[in-house]
């Protein structure tokens, strides 16, 4: 089941809350595979790399 970008940021420990994740995404402070991503509900796939505030999380299958 795919996970959304804002959910990954919250559950992956990049942000303390979903609200902070959505704010960071809308402000253009999140990179998906090296490019700025502003769609908070973007569906992620295995191997996608999400970077925020110097931390990177790789989506696992």
Secondary structure, DSSP 4 states (H G I P E B T S, - for coil): --EEHHHHHHHTTSSSSHHHHHHHHHTT--EETTEE---TTPEE-TT-EEEETTEEEE---
